[in-house]
Amino acid sequence: MGCFFCKGTLKNSFTNHVVNLQNCIIIIKNVPCEECTQCGETFYSDDVAEQLEEIVNKFKKMVRDVAIFDYANMVA
C-alpha cells in the first residue's frame, strides 16, 4: 500500500504524536507508524491509534500544561 496523499512508498518508522487540548499539550514519543518516504506523512495502524486514544483519554483530565510520555512505557 502506498501513501494516501502522494502515493509514495511507506516504511516502518517511529514518530512523536502531539495532542493540543484546551488546557494542555500531551506528547507521546516513539510511536510506531508507517512513514511516507516521499512526503513524510505518517500513518498509524488501528491498534496503535486505539492505544493513543486510550493514553490521551486517561491523562487529559490530569495534565494541566505539558506532559511527555514514551509509547512503549504506556502500552501493555
C-alpha positions as CSV (number, residue, x, y, z in Angstrom):
1,M,0.0,0.0,0.0
2,G,1.3,3.5,-0.8
3,C,0.8,6.9,0.8
4,F,-2.8,8.1,0.8
5,F,-1.7,11.6,-0.2
6,C,1.1,11.3,-2.7
7,K,1.2,7.5,-3.4
8,G,4.8,7.3,-2.2
9,T,6.4,4.3,-0.6
10,L,5.7,3.7,3.1
11,K,8.4,2.5,5.6
12,N,8.2,1.4,9.2
13,S,9.3,4.2,11.5
14,F,8.6,6.0,14.8
15,T,7.2,9.4,15.4
16,N,6.1,11.8,18.1
17,H,2.3,12.2,18.5
18,V,1.2,15.6,19.8
19,V,-2.3,16.4,21.0
20,N,-3.1,20.0,21.7
21,L,-6.1,20.2,24.0
22,Q,-7.6,23.3,25.5
23,N,-5.8,23.1,28.8
24,C,-2.7,21.1,28.0
25,I,-0.4,19.5,25.4
26,I,0.2,15.8,25.5
27,I,3.3,14.4,23.7
28,I,3.7,10.7,23.2
29,K,7.2,9.8,21.9
30,N,8.4,6.9,19.9
31,V,5.0,5.9,18.4
32,P,5.3,3.1,15.8
33,C,4.0,4.2,12.4
34,E,4.4,3.9,8.7
35,E,6.1,7.0,7.2
36,C,6.0,8.1,3.5
37,T,9.5,8.3,2.1
38,Q,8.3,11.0,-0.3
39,C,6.2,13.4,1.6
40,G,6.8,12.4,5.2
41,E,3.2,11.9,6.2
42,T,2.7,9.3,9.0
43,F,0.0,6.6,9.4
44,Y,-0.9,4.6,12.4
45,S,-2.2,1.0,12.5
46,D,-5.7,0.6,14.0
47,D,-4.1,-0.9,17.2
48,V,-1.7,2.0,17.7
49,A,-4.5,4.5,17.0
50,E,-6.6,2.9,19.7
51,Q,-3.7,2.9,22.2
52,L,-3.1,6.5,21.5
53,E,-6.7,7.4,22.1
54,E,-6.7,5.5,25.4
55,I,-3.5,7.2,26.6
56,V,-4.8,10.7,25.8
57,N,-8.2,10.0,27.4
58,K,-6.5,8.6,30.5
59,F,-4.3,11.7,31.1
60,K,-6.2,14.7,29.6
61,K,-8.0,15.4,32.8
62,M,-4.9,15.0,34.9
63,V,-2.5,17.2,32.9
64,R,-2.5,20.9,33.2
65,D,0.4,22.1,31.0
66,V,2.6,19.8,29.1
67,A,3.1,16.0,29.6
68,I,5.5,13.8,27.7
69,F,5.2,10.0,27.7
70,D,7.1,7.2,25.9
71,Y,4.7,5.0,23.9
72,A,6.5,1.8,24.9
73,N,6.1,2.5,28.6
74,M,2.3,3.3,28.2
75,V,1.1,0.1,26.4
76,A,0.9,-3.3,27.9
